[in-house]
Amino acid sequence: MVTPKPVELSVQAPSFGKSAPAVAQTSTHAIVETSIPAVAPKSPVTVAVAQQTYALLMQWLWYIYVTGLFVFGLHLLLQLLVLFYQIQTHPVRKEGRYRIVEMSGNRAPCSFGPYIFVNPSLYDEETYYQILSHEKIHVAQSHSLDILLAEMGKVIQWFNPFAWMYRKAMDANLEFLTVASIVRNPTINVVQWP
């Protein structure tokens, strides 16, 4: 049996502007020693190493991000330069607000800004004019601006798979919008459309 030892406690009453004397009391509560496992405090060295490791990791992630940003930004810039090179080196025919760049080689027709890139020698006359009307809708609805913004978003978020999926889904959506415009146009015979 543990016999309680008297313990002297010194309690100081709260003071509100005045100093109060300490009151000494004797208590008969027993102090029982228990063994509580102590958590070892982190040493300053351990904390410093963790902070340095975190800083180094963030620095490397930043370098990787900037490298990806540079690579994909350079790729986008090269794509734009190729378009402008094609405009300068191929014959351009004006048709109202549209500029038709007559390409050579087996390339799919496309448009960017007011320019429509197509190889007229690959298609018969009717198909050629159907392709032009399709691409003119892309130009009229400013789809190249949508594509450019999505490409810039892809450059900034090159690590995000949703940015890539968004770009692909946007392409499909722009094609659906163009075809819907063609179908609604009463002057176009949709039955003969390729």
C-alpha positions as CSV (number, residue, x, y, z in Angstrom):
1,M,0.0,0.0,0.0
2,V,1.2,3.4,-1.0
3,T,1.2,5.9,1.8
4,P,0.5,9.4,0.6
5,K,3.2,12.0,1.1
6,P,2.3,15.5,1.7
7,V,3.1,17.7,-1.2
8,E,3.5,21.4,-1.0
9,L,1.9,23.4,-3.8
10,S,2.5,27.0,-4.6
11,V,-0.5,28.5,-6.4
12,Q,-0.6,32.1,-7.5
13,A,-4.0,33.7,-7.8
14,P,-4.7,35.7,-11.0
15,S,-3.9,39.3,-10.6
16,F,-5.9,42.1,-12.2
17,G,-3.4,44.9,-12.0
18,K,-2.5,44.0,-8.4
19,S,0.1,41.5,-7.3
20,A,-1.2,38.8,-5.1
21,P,1.0,36.8,-2.7
22,A,1.6,33.1,-3.5
23,V,-0.5,30.8,-1.4
24,A,1.1,27.7,-0.1
25,Q,-1.1,24.7,0.5
26,T,-0.4,21.2,1.7
27,S,-2.1,18.4,-0.2
28,T,-2.5,14.8,0.8
29,H,-2.9,13.5,-2.8
30,A,-0.5,10.7,-3.6
31,I,1.9,11.1,-6.4
32,V,2.0,7.8,-8.3
33,E,4.8,7.3,-10.7
34,T,3.8,5.7,-14.0
35,S,5.9,4.8,-16.9
36,I,4.6,6.6,-20.0
37,P,6.6,6.0,-23.2
38,A,8.1,9.3,-24.2
39,V,8.1,10.4,-27.8
40,A,11.6,11.4,-28.8
41,P,11.6,15.0,-30.0
42,K,12.9,15.5,-33.5
43,S,16.4,16.7,-33.5
44,P,17.2,19.9,-35.3
45,V,19.4,17.9,-37.7
46,T,16.5,15.6,-38.7
47,V,14.2,18.6,-39.4
48,A,16.9,20.3,-41.4
49,V,17.5,17.2,-43.5
50,A,13.7,16.8,-44.2
51,Q,13.5,20.5,-45.2
52,Q,16.5,20.2,-47.5
53,T,15.0,17.0,-49.1
54,Y,11.7,18.7,-49.6
55,A,13.3,21.8,-51.1
56,L,15.5,19.7,-53.4
57,L,12.4,17.7,-54.6
58,M,10.5,20.9,-55.3
59,Q,13.4,22.3,-57.2
60,W,13.7,19.2,-59.4
61,L,9.9,19.2,-60.0
62,W,10.2,22.8,-61.1
63,Y,13.1,22.0,-63.5
64,I,11.1,19.1,-65.0
65,Y,8.0,21.3,-65.4
66,V,10.0,24.2,-67.0
67,T,11.7,21.7,-69.3
68,G,8.3,20.3,-70.4
69,L,7.0,23.8,-70.8
70,F,9.9,24.7,-73.0
71,V,9.7,21.5,-75.2
72,F,6.0,21.7,-75.8
73,G,6.1,25.5,-76.2
74,L,8.8,25.0,-78.8
75,H,6.7,22.4,-80.6
76,L,3.8,24.7,-80.8
77,L,6.0,27.5,-82.1
78,L,7.4,25.2,-84.8
79,Q,3.9,24.2,-85.9
80,L,3.0,27.9,-86.3
81,L,6.2,28.6,-88.2
82,V,5.5,25.7,-90.5
83,L,2.1,27.1,-91.3
84,F,3.5,30.6,-92.0
85,Y,6.3,29.0,-94.1
86,Q,3.6,27.2,-96.2
87,I,1.7,30.4,-96.7
88,Q,4.9,32.1,-98.0
89,T,6.1,29.3,-100.2
90,H,2.8,28.1,-101.9
91,P,0.4,30.0,-104.1
92,V,-2.4,31.8,-102.3
93,R,-5.7,32.5,-103.9
94,K,-8.1,35.1,-102.4
95,E,-11.7,34.2,-102.3
96,G,-13.6,36.9,-100.3
97,R,-12.3,36.9,-96.7
98,Y,-10.7,33.5,-97.2
99,R,-7.2,32.7,-98.4
100,I,-6.8,29.4,-100.1
101,V,-3.2,28.0,-99.9
102,E,-2.8,25.5,-102.7
103,M,-0.5,22.9,-101.2
104,S,1.4,20.1,-102.9
105,G,1.8,16.6,-101.6
106,N,-0.6,14.2,-99.9
107,R,-1.7,16.3,-96.9
108,A,-5.1,16.5,-95.3
109,P,-7.0,19.8,-95.8
110,C,-7.0,22.1,-92.8
111,S,-7.5,25.8,-92.0
112,F,-5.9,28.3,-89.7
113,G,-7.1,31.8,-89.3
114,P,-8.4,33.0,-92.7
115,Y,-6.1,30.5,-94.5
116,I,-7.4,27.2,-96.0
117,F,-4.7,24.6,-96.8
118,V,-5.7,22.1,-99.5
119,N,-4.2,20.3,-102.5
120,P,-6.6,20.8,-105.3
121,S,-4.9,18.1,-107.5
122,L,-6.0,15.3,-105.1
123,Y,-9.7,15.8,-105.5
124,D,-12.3,16.0,-108.2
125,E,-14.0,19.4,-108.6
126,E,-17.1,18.6,-106.6
127,T,-15.2,17.1,-103.7
128,Y,-12.8,20.0,-103.8
129,Y,-15.6,22.5,-103.4
130,Q,-17.2,20.4,-100.6
131,I,-13.9,20.5,-98.7
132,L,-13.6,24.2,-99.3
133,S,-17.2,24.8,-97.9
134,H,-16.3,22.6,-94.9
135,E,-13.1,24.5,-94.2
136,K,-14.8,27.9,-94.7
137,I,-17.2,27.0,-91.9
138,H,-14.2,26.3,-89.6
139,V,-12.8,29.8,-90.6
140,A,-16.1,31.6,-90.2
141,Q,-16.6,30.1,-86.7
142,S,-13.0,30.9,-85.6
143,H,-12.2,27.3,-84.8
144,S,-8.4,28.1,-85.1
145,L,-8.7,30.4,-82.1
146,D,-10.2,27.5,-80.1
147,I,-7.5,25.2,-81.2
148,L,-4.8,27.7,-80.4
149,L,-6.1,28.3,-76.9
150,A,-6.4,24.5,-76.3
151,E,-2.8,24.0,-77.5
152,M,-1.6,26.8,-75.2
153,G,-3.4,25.1,-72.3
154,K,-1.8,21.8,-73.3
155,V,1.6,23.5,-73.3
156,I,1.0,24.9,-69.8
157,Q,-0.5,21.7,-68.4
158,W,1.6,19.2,-70.4
159,F,1.7,16.9,-67.4
160,N,-2.1,16.8,-67.1
161,P,-3.7,13.9,-69.1
162,F,-7.0,15.8,-68.9
163,A,-5.5,18.7,-70.9
164,W,-4.6,16.2,-73.7
165,M,-8.0,14.5,-73.6
166,Y,-9.7,18.0,-73.6
167,R,-7.8,18.9,-76.8
168,K,-8.8,15.7,-78.5
169,A,-12.5,16.0,-77.5
170,M,-12.5,19.6,-78.6
171,D,-11.3,18.6,-82.1
172,A,-14.2,16.1,-82.3
173,N,-16.6,18.8,-81.1
174,L,-15.5,21.3,-83.7
175,E,-16.0,18.8,-86.4
176,F,-19.5,18.1,-85.1
177,L,-20.3,21.8,-85.1
178,T,-19.0,22.1,-88.7
179,V,-21.0,19.2,-89.9
180,A,-24.1,20.4,-88.1
181,S,-23.7,23.8,-89.9
182,I,-23.4,22.0,-93.3
183,V,-26.5,19.9,-92.6
184,R,-28.5,23.0,-91.7
185,N,-27.4,24.8,-94.9
186,P,-30.3,24.5,-97.4
187,T,-28.0,25.2,-100.4
188,I,-25.9,22.0,-99.8
189,N,-27.1,18.6,-100.9
190,V,-26.2,16.5,-97.9
191,V,-27.1,13.3,-99.7
192,Q,-24.2,13.8,-102.1
193,W,-21.8,14.8,-99.4
194,P,-18.8,12.5,-99.1
